[in-house]
Amino acid sequence: MKKWEIAVIPGDGIGKEVVPAALDVLKTVADVHGGISFSFTEFPWSCDYYMEHGKMMPDDGLETLRNFDAIFLGAVGNPKFVPDHISLWGLLLKIRREFEQVINIRPAKYFRGLSSPLTEPRDFDFIVVRENSEGEYSEVGGRIHRGEDEIAIQNAVFTRKGTERAMRYAFELARKRKRHVTSATKSNGIFHTMPFWDEVFADVKRDYPDVATASYHIDALAAFFVTRPHTFDVVVASNLFGDILTDLGGAIMGSIGIAPAANINVNGKYPSMFEPVHGSAPDIYGKGIANPIGQIWTAKLMLDHFGEEELGALLLQTIEDVTADGIKTPDLGGTATTKEVTEEICRRLRKRG
């Protein structure tokens, strides 16, 4: 029996509704499999916690989390009470940085039952691998002077170690899929970092002769996501480019709100963290209509991370079947509640088991 210890942080707003839903699904998955189990330990760290304690998590929060096998996060943020920069840097980004979660992955696929804005989506199915620790989102830079002489300088920091690490992760992932990696670049406009990115990509791909490659400038690549997304398999991108492309990937699915994400620690020192892309949506919290699919699809990524890829594929297939049969929450044009969607997914998993 394999057993995984999971730290659960529902967070704010609908995170407190969709996380319990996803945990019910994970428990059902474990029952269906029969050879795995999960132990969930919940932590109340959130904007509510901040209002009471003046911090998003306790001082020893990271030490508490480090021995878990994974972190399962809901949604963070309630700007009515806590500014976003405090809630994000005090919890989500703090975990990402301190736990060296240097890779971010987000899948996008034609999802049966969703209305894609694309005229001909043609069953696209790709994953964006985003470098998650440096690049354009570095803290290096500054501002000087005032008035018309004011200057702001933002330095993008690309290391060979960080760049190569993201690219090798993408190539290894492609070997499990359709064996194709696309690099997102802009070396015709960004003078130093993007030619460097291209050089590292050329070096890395020599070690993977079995994987086909392509390289596109980010503006053309964004257009191709709209005009021919079915041609992509794994896309590797810098922090900024990956951030943009993953939201675009969610948009062409028909809903950014169902997209999952994984923040991966590759050296094994700390747990990886799994979270949906959607926010806390405080305006619908408590109404029972929050869409649980993003959180449940996130659970699928966690199963993949644990090596249970067949089980993850079964879960995603079941989610799609439920959506295709019209059992959807109002944000997707349906009338089902959070509970009804979750219960139907669990029912079909048990039937298949």
N, C-alpha and C positions, 0 to 999 in steps of 0.2 A: 504494500500500500504506500503510494507516494502521498506525502502531506506537505502542503505549503502554508506558511504563516504569512498572512496578508494584513498590512496596516491599512485601515479604511478611514478616509477623511471625507465625509460627505460635503463639508464646507457650508456654502450659503445657498439660500433660495431653493430652486428645484433640485439642487444637488442632494438635498435631504429627502427627496422623493424618488429620484431615479437611481441613486446608489442602492437603497434597499431593494429596489426592483431587480437590479443587476445581480445583487447577492443571491436573491431567490433563484435566478437563472443559473448562477454558478453552482449552487447547491443541487439543483436539478441535474445539471451536467455531471456532477460528481456521482450522483446516485445512478445515473444512466450508465456511466463508465464502469463503476464498481471497483476501480483500482486506484482512485485518487480521492483526496479529501482536502478541504480547506479549513483553516482556522482563522476567523476574522476578529481583529481587535480594533475597535472603533475609537477615534479621537475627535473631540468636539472643536477642533481648531478652525476658526472662522472669524467673520466680522463680529458676530455676537460675542465670541471669546475676546476679541480685541476690545469691545465696549466694556467688558467686565474687568479685563486684566491689563489693558494698555499695550498689548502685544498680540500678534497673530498666532503665536505658538510659544510654549514655555521655553526658557533658556536651554533646557536639556532636551528639547524636542528632537533635534537631529540625532542625538545619542540614543534616544528612545527608538527612533525609526531604523537605525542602521542595521540592526540584526534581523529585520524582516526579509522575506524572500521577494516581496514587491510592495509597492504603495499603490492603492486604488483610490483615486481622487475624484470628487464630484465636480463642483464648480465653486470658484472663489470670487467674491466681490459683492458689495452692497454700497455703491457710491453715495447713497443718501446719508449714510452714517460714517463711512470710512473711505477716504480718498483712494482711488484705484492704485496709485503708486505705493501706498502703504500696504494694502492687502496683497498685492502681487509680490512686491519685494520682501514682504514679511513672511510669506509662506511658500507660494508656488515657485517663484524664481530662486528663493533661498535654497529650497530642496534641490532644484535643478543644478545650481552652481556648486553647492557644497558636496553633493553626491556624484559629481562628475558625470552627469547625464548628458554626454557630449553628442549624442545622436537623437534626432527627433524623426519619427516616421509617421506618415499619414497616408492611408490608402484612399483611393477614389475609384468608384466603379459604377457602371450602369446598374441601377438598383431597381429590380422589378417591383412595380407598384408605385414608383415615384415618377412624376412627370418631369423629365429632364427638359431644360430650356433649349437643348440642341434639337435641330430638326432630324438629324440622323446620328444618334449616339453610338450605334453599332457595337454595343456590348463592351465598351471600354473598361479596362481593369488595370490600374497602375498604382504604384507606390512612390511617393516622394521621400527621399532620404535627405534630411536637412542637417547640415553641420550646426550644432546647437550650443557652441561654447565661445565662439569668437567671431571673426569676420566683421561685418558692418556694425554689429551690435556691441562693439567693445566700449569700454568706459574711458578710453584714451581720447583726450581732446580738451577743449576749453573755450572760454569766451573772454575777450579783452575789449577795452574802450567802451564808449557809450555814444548814443546819437548816431549821426550819419557815418561815423568811423568805426562803429561796432563790428567786431569780427567774431564769427563762430567757426571753430575747427573741430571736425569729427574725424578721428583716425580709424580706418578699417585695419584690423590686425589679422593676418592670415599666416599661420605657421604650417610648415611642411607636415609636422606630426598630426595636427588637427585636420588638415585638408586630406592627407592620405588616409587617415583613419576613417573618415566619412566615406571616401571613395571605395576603400576595401570592403567596408560594410555593405555598400551598395552592390558591389560585384558578387559578394558571397550570397546576398539575398537573391540576386538575379539567377544564380545557379540553381536555386530552388524553384524558380518560376520559368519565364520564357527566354532566359539567357540573353537579355539585352539591357544595356545601361546607356542612358542619355545624360550628358553633362550640360548644365545650365551655365552659360558664361556671358561675358560682355567685354571681351578682349579688344573689340574694335572701338571702345570708348573709354574704358577704365584702364589707365596706363600701366600700373604696376601689378595690382593684385590679381586681375583676371588673366593676364598672360602667365603669371605664376600658377594660377589654378589650372590653366590648360596644360602647362608643362608637367605638373604633378599627375594630371589625368592620363597624359600620354605615357608617363613612366609606369603608373599602376596597371594600365590595361595590358601591358606586355606580359604581366603575370597571369592573365586570364585569356588565353588565346581561344578558349571555348565560348567566350561571351562576346557578342557583337556590340558595337558602340556607335554612338552618334554624339555630336556636339552642336548646340544651337545657341545663338545669342538670345538673351532673356526676352527681348521684345518679340522676336519671331516665335520663340517657344511658347509664350503666352498665347499667341495667335493660334498656334498648332493645337494647343489644349482645347480650343474651341472648334477648330475646323477638322481635326483628325486625331482626337484623343485615343482612339482605338489602336494607334500605332505605337504607343508607349508601354513599357513594362516597368522598369525601375528608372527613376530620374534622380540624379544627385545634384544638390544645389547648396550654395552658401546660405548663411543664416537669413539674410534679407531676401534673397531670391526664393529660397525654400518657403519662407513665410508667405510670400505673395502667391506662389504657385499652389500651395496647399489650400488656401482659401478659394482660389479659382477652381481647384479640383472639387471642392465641396459645392460650389455654385453650379457647376455643370451636372452634378448629380441631381440637382433639384432642391437641395436643402443643405446648407452649411451645418444646420443643427443636428444632423445624424452622424456627422463625421467623427471618427475616433482619432486618438493620438497616443503615441508611446514615446517616453523619454528614456533612452537606453543608456545604462552604465555598461561599458564594454570590458572593463578590467576586473569585474567581479568583486570589487571592494565594498560596493554599496548597492542597495536595491535600485531597480528601475521603477519608474512611475508611469502609471497609465491613467489617462484622463480624456474625457470627450472634449471636442472643440467648443461646444456651445457654452454660453455664459450662465449666470445664476438666475436670470429671468425673474426677478422679484415680483414683477407685475402679475405673473400667473401662479406664483407659489401658493400652495394651499388649495388650489382649485381641482387638483386631481387630474389635470389634462396634460401635464408635462410629458414630452416624448421621451421614452426610455431607450430608444434604439441606439443613440450615440453612446450611452453608458454601457449598454449590453454589447455593442460592437467593440467597445474598448476592452471588455472582458475577453472577447475573442482574441484580441492582440496579446493579452496577458497569457492566454492558453498557448498561443504560438510561441511566446517567449520561453515558456516552460517546456517546450518541445512537444506539446500535445496538439500538433498541427491538424491531424485528422479530426480531432474533437472540435477544434476551432472552426474548421470548414463545415462540420455538421451544424454548429451553432449559427454560423452566418447563413447557411442555406435555409435554416428554419426561420430566421428573422425575415429573409426575403420572401419566403412562402407566405408568412403571415401578412406582410405588407402587400404582396401581390393579390391576396384574397380580400383586400380592402379593409383589413382591421388596422386602422391608423388613427392617430390622435388628430385633433383639429388643425394643427399647424401643417399637416400633410393632406388636408382636405377630408379627413375622416371624422368620425363621431365617437371613437372609442376613448376610454379613459386610460391613464397610466396603468392601472391595475388590470384592465381587460387585455391590453396588449401583452403585458408581462405574463399573465395567466395562460394566454393562448400559446405563447412561445414555450412555456414550461409544459403545457399539455401535449404539444406536438413532439417535444423532445422525449417525453416519457413514452409516447406512442412509438417513436422510432427506435427507442431503446429496447 
